Amino acid sequence: MADRQELTSRAGRSRGGSGEGEASGLSDRMGRALGDLRISVTDRCNFRCVYCMPREVFGSDFKFLGRDEVLTFEEIERLARVFVGLGVRKLRITGGEPLLRKDLEELVAMLASLEGVEDLALTTNASLLPTKAEALARAGLHRVTVSLDALDPERFRSMADTRVPVSTVLKGIDEALKAGLTPVRVNAVVKRGTNEDQIVPLARRFRGTGVTVRFIEYMDVGTSNGWRLDEVVPAREILDRLEAEWALEPLDPRVPGEVATRYGYSDGAGEIGVIASVTRPFCEGCTRARITARGEFFTCLFGSRGHDFRAQLRGGASDGELTETVRRIWAGRRDRYSELRTEANRGRRGEEESTPAPPRVEMFQIGG
């Protein structure tokens, strides 16, 4: 079994780099290049995960965006083309639950046809993937990431707050594999007192299948989930639980600035990943831009205000004007929220570590 200190230090060293979009020549004030764009296509979701859309806040009376308020496929394609022209090579479709957007495969085909796009991915809860995977693959989607926080049916139901059974999500993963939407990744948010006992079962379920499970430290995205530092299960503890079952060895990142620290099973049965935004922030390598369903441009997952691209698009802005807007905003970017949060909370654990007061965009709006 690998030594704990060596695993942690080697993984930390391997995560360095200037980001995935360094060829673009467009950098922010910290030298981070614009590398990938995450596009939310809807703020609606058929799950009510406790860390994202708690039902007590986003209940039946919550008003979601109307049809005229969300960007059209043509508007999304135009914005994506501007970003690709500035060096973006990775596009990810998110939500809410993106598969709730009608005819999503049409947008996939539009984005897949953009010259310069090297990676087109989708993040989904997989509840609709059993009937959608093949059409998405035909349209040009490259791969999917599935959100799945528990295998135990009752634990899954309580954490996702949905009537959709976990078996449907697992079927969606199987259909994605059959359709060639690979590599398939499973993202599991780990919250203390809720699902830390699911870490090993999730790893065991997908070990040797070609599916990579990535365990994510519970983050304070938005202001509605009641985040507390003492509910975070640190990456080190996650690895301790896994290493009690299997020998692991650190793997080099596939690309500079990769957010997940990778570990391979020593017997060659695949790999797992850990995303440690709370205990080991990776702001210095962040290359991601985000567009919400209503067309707001955010340069940080924890942002409070975004630029209104929808107004520009519908106000007659030229492609050149849109390009200059992206250049100006990215060049002025200095976001490093996770680093600042970690610095503020260092050495403190207890009830006072809750979500800070300033409002932030909610995860279901910005797409994670």
C-alpha positions in Angstrom: 0.0 0.0 0.0 1.4 3.4 -1.0 2.6 5.7 1.7 0.0 8.4 2.6 2.4 11.4 2.6 4.0 10.4 -0.7 0.6 9.9 -2.4 -0.6 13.3 -1.3 2.6 15.3 -2.1 3.2 13.6 -5.5 -0.4 14.2 -6.5 -0.2 17.8 -5.4 2.9 18.3 -7.5 1.4 16.7 -10.6 -1.6 19.0 -10.6 0.4 22.1 -11.5 0.4 23.8 -14.9 -0.9 26.9 -16.6 -4.2 25.5 -17.8 -5.8 23.7 -20.7 -6.2 26.7 -23.1 -2.7 28.1 -23.0 -2.5 28.2 -26.8 -5.1 30.8 -27.1 -2.9 33.6 -25.8 -5.8 35.1 -23.8 -4.8 35.1 -20.1 -6.3 36.7 -17.0 -4.4 38.7 -14.4 -3.0 35.6 -12.8 -1.7 34.2 -16.1 -4.5 31.7 -16.5 -5.5 31.0 -20.1 -9.1 30.6 -21.3 -9.4 26.8 -22.0 -12.9 25.5 -21.7 -16.5 26.7 -21.7 -19.4 25.3 -19.7 -22.8 26.1 -21.1 -26.0 25.6 -19.0 -29.0 25.0 -21.2 -31.7 25.0 -18.5 -32.1 25.9 -14.8 -34.7 23.1 -14.4 -34.0 19.7 -12.8 -36.0 16.6 -12.0 -33.9 15.9 -8.9 -33.6 18.0 -5.7 -30.1 17.1 -4.5 -29.5 18.4 -1.0 -26.3 20.2 -1.9 -27.7 21.9 -5.0 -31.4 22.4 -5.1 -32.8 21.6 -1.6 -36.6 21.1 -1.9 -37.3 23.4 1.0 -35.9 26.3 -1.0 -36.7 25.1 -4.6 -40.2 23.7 -4.1 -43.2 23.5 -6.4 -43.8 27.2 -6.1 -40.3 28.2 -7.3 -40.3 30.2 -10.5 -37.8 28.9 -13.1 -36.9 30.7 -16.3 -39.5 31.0 -19.0 -38.9 29.9 -22.6 -38.1 33.4 -23.8 -35.6 34.0 -20.9 -33.3 31.1 -21.8 -30.8 31.4 -24.7 -31.9 29.7 -28.0 -29.8 27.0 -29.5 -28.7 29.6 -32.2 -27.6 32.0 -29.5 -25.7 29.4 -27.7 -24.0 28.2 -30.9 -23.0 31.8 -31.7 -21.5 32.4 -28.2 -19.7 29.1 -28.4 -18.2 30.0 -31.8 -16.9 33.3 -30.3 -15.2 31.4 -27.4 -13.8 28.7 -29.7 -12.4 31.6 -31.8 -10.5 32.7 -28.7 -8.9 29.4 -28.1 -11.5 27.3 -26.2 -11.2 23.7 -27.2 -13.5 22.0 -24.6 -17.2 22.6 -24.4 -19.4 21.1 -21.7 -23.3 21.1 -21.7 -24.7 21.4 -18.3 -27.9 22.5 -16.4 -30.0 22.0 -14.2 -30.6 18.7 -15.9 -29.6 19.4 -19.6 -31.6 16.4 -20.9 -34.8 18.2 -19.9 -34.1 20.7 -22.7 -36.2 19.6 -25.7 -34.3 18.4 -28.8 -30.9 18.8 -27.1 -29.3 16.6 -29.7 -29.9 19.4 -32.2 -27.7 21.7 -30.1 -25.1 18.9 -29.7 -24.9 18.7 -33.5 -24.5 22.4 -33.8 -21.6 22.5 -31.3 -20.0 19.4 -32.7 -19.7 21.0 -36.1 -17.7 24.0 -34.8 -14.2 23.9 -36.2 -11.7 23.8 -33.3 -13.8 21.9 -30.8 -11.8 18.9 -29.6 -13.9 17.8 -26.6 -17.7 18.0 -26.3 -19.1 16.6 -23.1 -22.4 16.5 -21.1 -23.0 16.5 -17.4 -26.2 14.7 -16.4 -28.0 12.9 -13.6 -28.6 10.1 -16.2 -32.3 9.7 -15.4 -33.1 10.3 -19.1 -29.9 8.9 -20.5 -31.4 5.3 -21.2 -33.5 6.7 -24.0 -31.2 9.6 -25.1 -27.6 8.2 -25.2 -27.7 6.8 -28.7 -29.2 10.0 -30.3 -26.6 12.1 -28.4 -23.8 10.0 -29.7 -25.1 10.2 -33.3 -25.3 14.0 -33.0 -21.6 14.2 -32.1 -21.4 14.2 -28.3 -18.1 12.7 -27.2 -18.6 11.7 -23.6 -20.7 12.1 -20.4 -20.2 12.7 -16.8 -22.9 11.3 -14.5 -23.8 12.7 -11.0 -24.3 9.8 -8.6 -23.7 10.2 -4.9 -24.8 6.8 -3.6 -25.6 3.2 -4.6 -27.7 2.3 -1.7 -31.3 2.9 -2.9 -32.5 4.6 0.2 -29.4 6.7 0.5 -29.6 7.7 -3.1 -33.3 8.6 -2.8 -32.7 10.8 0.3 -29.6 12.6 -1.2 -31.0 13.2 -4.6 -34.6 13.7 -3.2 -36.2 12.0 -6.2 -38.5 9.2 -7.1 -36.2 8.1 -9.9 -34.6 4.8 -8.7 -30.8 4.5 -8.7 -31.3 1.5 -11.1 -32.3 4.0 -13.8 -29.1 6.0 -13.3 -27.1 2.8 -13.6 -28.9 1.9 -16.8 -28.2 5.3 -18.1 -24.5 4.7 -17.5 -24.7 1.3 -19.3 -26.4 2.9 -22.3 -23.7 5.6 -22.5 -21.0 3.0 -22.6 -22.9 1.1 -25.3 -23.3 4.3 -27.3 -19.6 5.0 -27.1 -19.9 8.2 -25.0 -16.6 7.5 -23.3 -14.8 7.9 -21.1 -17.8 7.8 -18.8 -17.1 9.5 -15.5 -19.2 9.4 -12.3 -19.1 12.4 -10.0 -19.9 11.8 -6.3 -20.2 14.7 -3.9 -19.3 13.4 -0.4 -21.0 15.0 2.6 -20.3 14.0 6.1 -23.1 12.3 7.9 -24.9 11.7 4.6 -23.0 9.4 2.2 -19.4 8.9 3.3 -20.2 5.3 3.7 -20.8 5.1 0.0 -17.2 5.9 -1.1 -16.0 2.3 -1.1 -19.2 0.8 -2.6 -19.1 3.3 -5.5 -15.5 2.6 -6.2 -16.1 -1.2 -6.0 -19.1 -1.0 -8.4 -17.2 0.7 -11.2 -13.7 -0.8 -10.6 -12.6 -2.6 -13.7 -15.5 -1.3 -15.8 -13.6 1.6 -17.5 -15.8 4.1 -15.6 -13.8 6.5 -13.5 -15.4 7.6 -10.2 -14.4 11.1 -9.0 -15.1 12.0 -5.4 -15.8 15.7 -4.8 -15.4 17.5 -1.5 -18.7 19.1 -0.5 -18.5 22.7 -1.7 -20.3 26.0 -0.7 -21.6 26.7 -4.2 -24.6 29.1 -4.0 -26.1 30.2 -0.7 -29.0 27.7 -0.3 -27.4 24.5 0.9 -26.4 25.5 4.4 -22.8 24.5 3.8 -20.6 23.9 6.9 -16.9 23.2 6.9 -17.4 20.3 9.3 -19.6 18.5 6.8 -16.7 18.3 4.3 -15.0 14.9 4.0 -11.4 15.8 3.1 -9.7 14.2 0.2 -7.2 12.6 2.6 -10.0 10.8 4.4 -11.5 9.7 1.1 -8.2 8.2 0.1 -7.7 6.6 3.5 -11.0 4.8 3.0 -10.1 3.6 -0.5 -6.6 2.6 0.5 -8.0 0.4 3.2 -9.4 -1.7 0.4 -7.0 -1.4 -2.5 -3.5 -0.2 -3.2 -3.4 3.1 -5.1 -0.7 5.0 -6.9 -0.8 8.6 -8.1 -1.1 9.3 -11.8 0.1 12.3 -13.8 -2.6 14.7 -15.0 -3.7 14.1 -18.6 -3.7 17.8 -19.3 -2.2 20.8 -17.4 -4.7 22.3 -14.9 -6.8 19.2 -14.5 -9.1 19.6 -11.5 -9.2 16.0 -10.4 -6.1 14.4 -8.8 -5.9 11.0 -10.3 -5.0 7.7 -8.6 -4.7 4.3 -10.3 -5.4 0.9 -8.8 -2.0 -0.8 -8.5 -3.5 -4.0 -10.0 -4.5 -2.1 -13.2 -8.2 -2.2 -12.6 -8.7 1.4 -13.6 -8.6 4.6 -11.6 -10.4 7.0 -9.3 -10.1 10.8 -8.9 -10.5 13.3 -6.1 -11.6 16.9 -6.5 -10.4 18.7 -3.4 -11.7 22.2 -4.0 -12.0 22.9 -0.2 -8.8 21.4 1.3 -6.5 21.7 -1.8 -7.8 24.5 -3.9 -6.7 24.6 -7.6 -7.7 28.2 -8.4 -4.2 28.9 -9.9 -4.8 26.5 -12.7 -8.5 27.3 -13.4 -9.2 27.8 -17.2 -13.0 27.5 -17.1 -15.6 30.0 -18.2 -19.3 29.5 -17.7 -22.5 30.7 -19.4 -25.8 30.3 -17.6 -29.1 29.4 -19.3 -30.2 33.0 -19.3 -26.9 34.0 -21.0 -24.8 35.3 -18.0 -21.1 35.0 -18.4 -19.3 33.9 -15.2 -15.5 33.5 -14.7 -15.9 31.6 -11.4 -18.1 28.9 -10.0 -18.5 31.0 -6.9 -19.3 34.2 -8.7 -22.1 36.6 -7.6 -22.6 38.6 -10.8 -22.2 37.7 -14.4 -22.1 39.7 -17.6 -25.4 39.7 -19.6 -24.6 38.2 -23.0 -28.3 37.7 -23.7 -28.8 41.5 -23.8 -25.9 41.9 -26.1 -27.1 39.1 -28.4 -30.6 40.4 -28.6 -29.5 44.0 -28.9 -27.7 43.4 -32.2 -24.1 43.1 -31.0 -21.7 41.9 -33.7 -19.4 38.9 -33.3 -16.5 41.4 -33.0 -18.2 43.1 -30.1 -18.9 39.8 -28.4 -15.3 38.8 -28.8 -14.0 42.0 -27.3 -16.4 41.6 -24.3 -14.9 38.1 -23.6 -11.4 39.5 -24.0 -12.0 42.4 -21.6 -13.7 40.3 -18.9 -11.2 37.5 -19.0 -8.2 39.8 -19.1 -9.5 41.4 -15.9 -10.3 38.2 -14.1 -8.7 37.7 -10.7 -11.0 35.1 -9.1 -9.6 32.7 -6.5 -12.5 32.2 -4.2 -11.6 28.7 -3.0 -8.1 29.8 -2.1 -9.4 32.7 -0.1 -12.0 30.5 1.6 -9.4 28.0 2.6 -7.1 30.7 4.0 -10.0 32.2 6.0 -11.0 28.8 7.5 -7.5 27.4 8.1 -7.2 26.1 11.6 -10.9 26.5 12.3 -13.6 23.8 12.4 -16.9 24.2 14.0 -20.3 25.8 13.7 -19.0 29.2 12.7 -17.8 27.9 9.3 -20.9 28.2 7.3 -21.6 29.7 3.9 -20.2 33.2 3.8 -22.8 36.1 3.5 -22.2 37.5 0.0 -24.7 36.1 -2.5 -23.4 33.7 -5.1 -24.9 32.1 -8.2 -26.6 28.8 -7.4 -25.1 25.5 -8.8 -28.2 24.6 -10.8 -28.0 28.0 -12.6 -24.3 27.8 -13.4 -23.9 24.1 -14.0 -21.1 23.1 -11.6 
